[in-house]
Amino acid sequence: LDAAMLLHRSQIKVRYAETDMMGVAYHGSYLPWLEVARTELLEAEGLPYRELEARGFFLPVIEVSLRYLRPALYPD
């Protein structure tokens, strides 16, 4: 698989608990959302993460960089 060529779209609804008092998603909420997208991408490609681990392949996240284009708001 060429990771640069894979595209996948996941939908996640911003929950109230992930926001501040103004209804803006807390920046730390994005990392679990990215993990959901990664897991769904692998499953869509027929490579469930659990199966990869069982075969001895692990995909540790060693660096994350985000650029926020606009705030995610409750209940986006």
Secondary structure as UniProt FT lines:
FT   HELIX           3..5
FT   HELIX           16..18
FT   TURN            21..22
FT   STRAND          24..25
FT   HELIX           27..29
FT   HELIX           30..44
FT   TURN            45..46
FT   HELIX           49..54
FT   TURN            55..56
FT   TURN            74..75
//
